Amino acid sequence: MSETNGRPIVLVAMGGHAFIQRGEKGDIRDHEKNAVGICASLMTLIERDYNLVVTHGNGPQVGNLLLQNELTQDNVPSMPLDVLVANTEGFLGYVLQQALLNHLRGRQIKRYVVTMITQVLVERDDPAFQNPSKPIGPFLTQEQAEERRDRLGWKILDDAGRGWRRLVASPRPVRVVQRLMIRDSARAGHIVVACGGGGIPIVRRQADNDYEGVEAVIDKDLTSSVLAAEIGAELLIILTDVPQVYVHYGKPEQKALGAVTLEEIERLQAEGHFAKGSMGPKVEAIVNFLKAGGKRGLITSPARLADAMDGRAGTHFIGKI
Amino acid sequence: MSETNGRPIVLVAMGGHAFIQRGEKGDIRDHEKNAVGICASLMTLIERDYNLVVTHGNGPQVGNLLLQNELTQDNVPSMPLDVLVANTEGFLGYVLQQALLNHLRGRQIKRYVVTMITQVLVERDDPAFQNPSKPIGPFLTQEQAEERRDRLGWKILDDAGRGWRRLVASPRPVRVVQRLMIRDSARAGHIVVACGGGGIPIVRRQADNDYEGVEAVIDKDLTSSVLAAEIGAELLIILTDVPQVYVHYGKPEQKALGAVTLEEIERLQAEGHFAKGSMGPKVEAIVNFLKAGGKRGLITSPARLADAMDGRAGTHFIGKI
């Protein structure tokens, strides 16, 4: 058992799109500015004396690295997807830790910040590998896509007239390899950035049981729920661009959810209220966390986080007390 | 004071070229294979019951990212050098931690491995910023180089007929921002990869004292000596491609050094035995470490590390007992 300062751990997950606002081109200034904004809202958790772990997506960032790979394949060795995820963990972890450190220093709060490069184990026989469904990287011509299919073994998809794309598997996260160091650093009061991009996907190699990277993408919300349970977090917060979760979303009878029990949210899930590509995995991640023994979940926007922590905004999910 | 398992910490530094052997093109298979080889040699330190911190350079890897930036600048936002260093910390940290974990698992040794994204503070008024001297990135035509000088404020250099290159500053490392987490994780027995590429260079911004990244390169050996002193390492090992340090290197009277005291090595330094671009900074790093209270330094090759730890190879540097 490691030392702990006795404070509860909160894990906060945000998307890779949080670093690039609508209309921005996603250069480093955009990333820095948006990180400063999000991290300002995270300070409410520090002021409330939580130990803090931050996870994040990397969709647009890893997309840019895949495009660079494509465009420079004759000049620079192309790196596989697991390595590109590792690159974005370094990049976005740095941007986040710089913003966090500056907010802490500005408030004269003596807490440390560190990003941990995180491998996440998935099962080699996860059915997702039989049926890759996640489109990644740039749009290609049919000829380009078929050339890569034949040369590199890519699965490819004709994406509704917009062009051809590569498809990769999105297997379920099983275990976060660095969970112990993440937990111990968080317990000591350090702010830890981890599991960027959902984590670097690795499997056990059949021949020798060694770890090896796989070209896949793990959903960052699902990884966050696994990590939250592993490190004994009390609260899992998923930040998104809407302040609350809705039932009958986009219909006249649309209604925001203020607080729901585990039982209620499972019923609403079963009724199909939460869209697969957007709110679905976030709700699923919270449900998984509560079923694994987590006490509380929260989905809200960065702007409403402080109010949500006062019980005045967001959608709250109630697990065991 | 954090928990410690009582074992001494050894810090091992290696170059970015260690991941790419002569004649290799530097793809991921080359990186993985060479990491497996180097990490096999590091296992001798685990078997000797040291706590282990690993640092590494990133020259060829960050060079490839700079080239990708150049070639795709019309399609993808170019990232500044500090961000590219962060990318390589993720990339090479992942490759190292995977190789280390597999060696540990193969030997049934229960130790954990984590890479920490590391910022390193440098002085804004370091004289290196007035006189950028480190050539980085691809060779350019004169026209390309001058366009970037005018548009981006680059310092440029006509590199002896081979083409034009960008010059950046190589300031001295002052402090490793994540030193406390690196030390505590190492003391707990976890293997920590840190300070990749010499660390992400940051300064305090004049306006508000905030941290901000700078486009510079910090010598990885000098950063390693600063970190080794900060975390109370007993031993600093610098791995390179020669088994020992030589005086009169390349001359008929060339002689390998087996063991030298701090006093002796400072005399040899003053006599100019160690070349600026190669052995000079390595010897300087060891000397700095010993002067800061370090007990022992060692320069050798990965292949001779185990023998060197038996006192049968390498060049040993003796500080205070």
Interface residues (C-beta under 8 A of the other chain):
Chain A: S2 E3 K25 G26 D27 I28 N64 L67 Q68 N69 L71 T72 N75 V76 P77 S78 M79 P80 D82 V83 A86 N87 T88 E89 G90 F91 G93 Y94 V95 Q97 Q98 L101 N102 R105 G106 Y112 V113 V114 T115 M116 I117 Q119 V177 Q178 L180 M181 D184 S185 A188 H190 V193 I200 I202 D208 N209 D210 Y211 E212 G213
Chain B: S2 E3 K25 G26 D27 I28 N64 L67 Q68 N69 L71 T72 N75 V76 P77 S78 M79 P80 D82 V83 A86 N87 T88 E89 G90 F91 G93 Y94 V95 Q97 Q98 L101 N102 R105 G106 Y112 V113 V114 T115 M116 I117 Q119 V177 Q178 L180 M181 D184 S185 A188 H190 V193 I200 I202 D208 N209 D210 Y211 E212 G213
